[in-house]
Amino acid sequence: MAREFTSVGVVGLGTMGAGIVEVFARNGIDVVAVEISAAALERGRVTLTGSTDRAVAKGKLAEADRDALLSRVNFQVGLDALHSVDLVIEAVPEHLDLKQRIFAELDRVCKPEAILATNTSSLSVTEISVATTRPNQVIGIHFFNPAPVMKLVEVVRTVVTSAEVVADVEALCERLGKVDVTINDRAGFIANALLFGYLNHAVSMFESRYATREDIDAAMKLGCGLPMGPLALMDLIGLDTAYEILDTMYRRGGRDRRHAPVPLIKQMVTAGLLGRKSGRGFYTYERAGSPVVVPDEQTPVASESALADGARGIAKVGVVGSGTMATGIIEVFAKAGYEVVSVTRGAEKSAKVFESVKTSLNKGVVRGKLSEADRDAALGRINWSATLEHLADVDLVVEAVVEELSVKKALFASLDEICKPGVVLATTTSSLPVIDVAMATQRPADVVGLHFFNPAPIMPLIEVVQTIRTSAETTTTAKAVCATLGKTGVVCGDRSGFIVNALLFPYLNDAVKMLEASYSTADDIDYAMKLGCGYPMGPFELLDVVGLDVSLAIQRELYLELREPGFAPAPLLEHLVTAGYLGRKSGRGFRDHTRR
Ligand SMILES: NC(=O)c1ccc[n+]([C@@H]2O[C@H](COP(=O)([O-])OP(=O)(O)OC[C@H]3O[C@@H](n4cnc5c(N)ncnc54)[C@H](O)[C@@H]3O)[C@@H](O)[C@H]2O)c1
């Protein structure tokens, strides 16, 4: 029989603690909620009532249930109030000495059989446990932010945590409606070990002005389907907490430079820009504690029209290529009302592309998203050609041919000879330097990257890649075109992986390394990212969809360009590719897809 928990204590009612109190009280458990001062206690109470009031307003909680929930919480200053609880969860700031002091005190105050748990994200649970006389009753219960929403709990056992305590806590998580993964005591556990390198990298992109905060966040939301962008997530976590987590992970996790906190984070913490909780971090919020972002001096100003911003007028667009991307891009432009010239290497290929575009548009008609007349009009706007000469009078060319630099360079040299002055020349390359392509022409200022995502008609994101020679006018034009296509264009520099792949693939590679180190299973790692961070797919699910060979190639590019030791491809990934386990397309990758 698992132990009954009728009363629990929560120490520290900040970002996490207040949410943890809510989780317990919602599930009928009495909570003693403890803070260090009356003022901090009041802040915690306001956070809790704010959250439960919002749940009532949204119709997710009945008023009577909210009142019952709040009546279960006993707010107190000082740890002495915890003398009779069955379990304590500590959620004070991420400092080892502070946590050790609190655990020594809890050991003195709490009844002998009470379980003492920490919500630490990165500190050693073992080191915290030895501050008590009962390390076998000390455990990590790591909730995710916001605790009432995120389903995952990482249960962290040390080498001395008793099996019974682990089982009791696992049963408790189930009672709370959470999914738990039980793991050993390692810096960052599963989710943060995979998350924080990514967050830190995103901050460094922002710090180096590689892209704006809005564009970095939009890229990861729209390109990967994440619930929020990395900088908005940093604000939610709290920059002080994020700094401590990174710093601890750097020191405990083998001094991986990717965890060395980017200097900007420390500067922002020192300046009191802690994120949502202080009302300002990467973004500015309505007030401290509010999730509502308000405009500030960095907010881009939307102007009346793109032409007013200096964009060139684009009416006729050439698309070169006949593969998946070219086909999707032709459809996107034709549907948006542009006159399109499709250039392939022959009538046979053009016929194939025509069929694909027609099939795709027909699907839109069947689903009621497109009228037959609009389909016919879109098809009627496409001119089919097998010669580049037909691009002489287009305003924009989008190149989507094979991913080989020599081929693209030769094509751009031809376009340079054929196209009229003032044309914008765009490449859809996902891995080659745009500047190499630009320098094959006499007009590098007019060359830009337009990195569409697959499938182009569906994915809402386009990365607009500006080289050091791209003119502001060209970039503005490219962004304006994205907007007319109904897509979000995010502007970034010409570096390997642009925004999305540069942030995504190292994380996937880290997940492979974690599996390789036998720290956890593919299933638990996938759960952790989906249920703890709200990702639409776990890393192994995504790797199998993208293809292990493709992922390995991208990771190699990133490693070669940035020379970051932490980006070295995981040996397991290389071995799987060598063995022909490429993911879904070959029937087997991290999982076997031949069995259903
Ligand atoms: N922020 C997140 O997204 C997140 C997610 C999971 C876990 N965690 C972990 O949760 C813990 C708390 O982080 P947070 O972000 O909620 O921090 P926070 O700064 O928002 O809140 C900490 C709270 O602890 C209180 N406190 C400080 N000393 C105390 C004491 N001696 N006694 C009682 N209360 C005290 C503070 O007044 C404050 O309200 C950390 O270990 C952190 O790593 C954070």
The ligand as an SDF file (V2000), in Angstrom:
LIG
                    3D

 44 48  0  0  0  0  0  0  0  0999 V2000
   11.1790   28.8010  -12.9910 N   0  0  0  0  0  0  0  0  0  0  0  0
   11.0180   27.6470  -13.5620 C   0  0  0  0  0  0  0  0  0  0  0  0
   10.5850   27.5660  -14.7330 O   0  0  0  0  0  0  0  0  0  0  0  0
   11.3590   26.3750  -12.8340 C   0  0  0  0  0  0  0  0  0  0  0  0
   10.8730   25.1560  -13.3330 C   0  0  0  0  0  0  0  0  0  0  0  0
   11.1080   23.9880  -12.5970 C   0  0  0  0  0  0  0  0  0  0  0  0
   11.8520   24.0530  -11.4330 C   0  0  0  0  0  0  0  0  0  0  0  0
   12.3380   25.2590  -10.9930 N   0  0  0  0  0  0  0  0  0  0  0  0
   13.0880   25.2660   -9.7290 C   0  0  0  0  0  0  0  0  0  0  0  0
   12.1950   25.6680   -8.7140 O   0  0  0  0  0  0  0  0  0  0  0  0
   12.9110   26.3380   -7.6810 C   0  0  0  0  0  0  0  0  0  0  0  0
   12.2710   27.7040   -7.4670 C   0  0  0  0  0  0  0  0  0  0  0  0
   12.4240   28.4780   -8.6540 O   0  0  0  0  0  0  0  0  0  0  0  0
   11.4590   29.6890   -8.9990 P   0  0  0  0  0  0  0  0  0  0  0  0
   11.6950   30.0090  -10.4240 O   0  0  0  0  0  0  0  0  0  0  0  0
   10.1000   29.3950   -8.5260 O   0  0  0  0  0  0  0  0  0  0  0  0
   12.1130   30.8490   -8.1060 O   0  0  0  0  0  0  0  0  0  0  0  0
   11.4750   32.2430   -7.6640 P   0  0  0  0  0  0  0  0  0  0  0  0
   12.6250   33.1630   -7.4980 O   0  0  0  0  0  0  0  0  0  0  0  0
   10.3870   32.6350   -8.5880 O   0  0  0  0  0  0  0  0  0  0  0  0
   10.8110   31.9090   -6.2470 O   0  0  0  0  0  0  0  0  0  0  0  0
   11.5370   31.5400   -5.1150 C   0  0  0  0  0  0  0  0  0  0  0  0
   10.7220   31.8800   -3.8800 C   0  0  0  0  0  0  0  0  0  0  0  0
   11.3790   31.3550   -2.7300 O   0  0  0  0  0  0  0  0  0  0  0  0
   11.2170   32.2650   -1.6710 C   0  0  0  0  0  0  0  0  0  0  0  0
   12.2360   32.0380   -0.6460 N   0  0  0  0  0  0  0  0  0  0  0  0
   13.5460   32.3990   -0.6710 C   0  0  0  0  0  0  0  0  0  0  0  0
   14.1440   31.9930    0.4750 N   0  0  0  0  0  0  0  0  0  0  0  0
   13.2040   31.3680    1.2220 C   0  0  0  0  0  0  0  0  0  0  0  0
   13.2160   30.7630    2.5170 C   0  0  0  0  0  0  0  0  0  0  0  0
   14.3270   30.7150    3.2420 N   0  0  0  0  0  0  0  0  0  0  0  0
   12.0780   30.2270    2.9790 N   0  0  0  0  0  0  0  0  0  0  0  0
   10.9470   30.2650    2.2460 C   0  0  0  0  0  0  0  0  0  0  0  0
   10.8800   30.8460    1.0240 N   0  0  0  0  0  0  0  0  0  0  0  0
   11.9900   31.3780    0.5120 C   0  0  0  0  0  0  0  0  0  0  0  0
   11.3160   33.6190   -2.3570 C   0  0  0  0  0  0  0  0  0  0  0  0
   10.7200   34.6400   -1.5570 O   0  0  0  0  0  0  0  0  0  0  0  0
   10.5610   33.3730   -3.6660 C   0  0  0  0  0  0  0  0  0  0  0  0
    9.2030   33.6850   -3.5460 O   0  0  0  0  0  0  0  0  0  0  0  0
   14.3510   26.4070   -8.1510 C   0  0  0  0  0  0  0  0  0  0  0  0
   15.0540   25.3300   -7.5780 O   0  0  0  0  0  0  0  0  0  0  0  0
   14.2270   26.2290   -9.6500 C   0  0  0  0  0  0  0  0  0  0  0  0
   15.3790   25.7000  -10.2200 O   0  0  0  0  0  0  0  0  0  0  0  0
   12.0790   26.4110  -11.6590 C   0  0  0  0  0  0  0  0  0  0  0  0
  1  2  1  0
  2  3  2  0
  2  4  1  0
  4  5  1  0
  4 44  2  0
  5  6  2  0
  6  7  1  0
  7  8  2  0
  8  9  1  0
  8 44  1  0
  9 10  1  0
  9 42  1  0
 10 11  1  0
 11 12  1  0
 11 40  1  0
 12 13  1  0
 13 14  1  0
 14 15  2  0
 14 16  1  0
 14 17  1  0
 17 18  1  0
 18 19  2  0
 18 20  1  0
 18 21  1  0
 21 22  1  0
 22 23  1  0
 23 24  1  0
 23 38  1  0
 24 25  1  0
 25 26  1  0
 25 36  1  0
 26 27  1  0
 26 35  1  0
 27 28  2  0
 28 29  1  0
 29 30  1  0
 29 35  2  0
 30 31  1  0
 30 32  2  0
 32 33  1  0
 33 34  2  0
 34 35  1  0
 36 37  1  0
 36 38  1  0
 38 39  1  0
 40 41  1  0
 40 42  1  0
 42 43  1  0
M  CHG  2   8   1  16  -1
M  END
$$$$
